[in-house]
Amino acid sequence: MENIIHSQKAVNKAVNSLQREDLSEDMQLLADLAGIEVVRKITEHCGGLRFYVPKLTHNKQFIKRYINNNVNEENSRLALSLGISVSYVVKLKKQIIREGEKK
């Protein structure tokens, strides 16, 4: 157990010495957006994993919640805010109403 703890401390020390120039282009972008400390934590805890970050327009659950929370907003403004079409906003509003009626 002592060897594992000692090994983890060595990894932490190494990760904490990471600099922006040591990173790949993708990780440099993340460092620029979120900070080098965030990149160090991601490297330490998630090293080796691949991430896909979908566009906001592909997160239907969020879009429906956003529309529901801003129901009095004009459809065109909602569409512009979310990067989707007005017709899609109208379609989702109808779905939200139907789902509300089922409850």
N, C-alpha and C positions, 0 to 999 in steps of 0.2 A: 504494500500500500504506500509506503514511504517513497518508493521509486516512482510510482505513478504521480504522486503529488509533486515530487521534484521535477519530473518530466514536464508536467503541466506548467509549472512556473517557468521553465526554460522556454516553452512555446510562447507563453504570455510575453516574456521579455523580448523574444524575437519579433512577435507580431507588433508589439508596441514600438519597435524601431522602424516599421514600415514607413516609407516616405512616398509622396505622390509619384515621383519619378520611377519608383519601383513597380508601379502598377501597370496593368494592361490599359488600353484606351477606354474600355468599358468601365473599368474600376476607377480610372481617373475622372471620368464623367460623373460617376457616383460620388467620388470624393469632392468634386467641385460643387455638386448640388447639395450633398448632405453633410460633408465634412470628413476629414481623414479619420477621425475617431470612430465614426459609424462604419467606415470601410474596414478598419482594424477589427471591430467587433464582429462584423460579418465574416471576415477572413478567419477569425479565431473560432467562431461557432458554426459556420456554414461552409468552410473551405471545401472545395470539391463539388459542391452542389451547383446545378444550373438553375437559373431563374428566368421565367417568362413574365414580363410585366405588360399586361394587356392595356390597350388604350381604354380610356374612360368609356368610349362609345360601345365597348364590348361587355360592359358590366351592367346587365339588364336589371339586376336587383337594385343596384345603386340608383340607376336612372329612374326606376319606378318610385323609389323612396324619395328622390329629389323632386320629382314631379308632384308627388303626393304632398310633400312638405311645402311646395310652392304653387299650390293648385290655383291660386288667384292670379298668378303671373300669366301674361299673354303667352299663347302658344309659340309665337315667333321668338320671343325672348328666351323661353325655355329651350327651344331648339338651338338657338345661337349659343347659349350658355353651355349646353351639353355636346354640341358638335353633331347634332342629329337633325333629321328633317322634321318639318312641321307636321307632316302626315304621320310620322312615327310617334310624335308627341300625342297627337289626337288618338291614335290607336292605343297607346299605353294608358291614356286617361280613361278610355272606355273599358280597358281591362281592369284598371284599378276600381272603377265604379262597380263592375260586375263582381269582382272579388269581394268588395265591401258588402254587396247585397247578399252574398252567400253566407256571411258571418252571422 
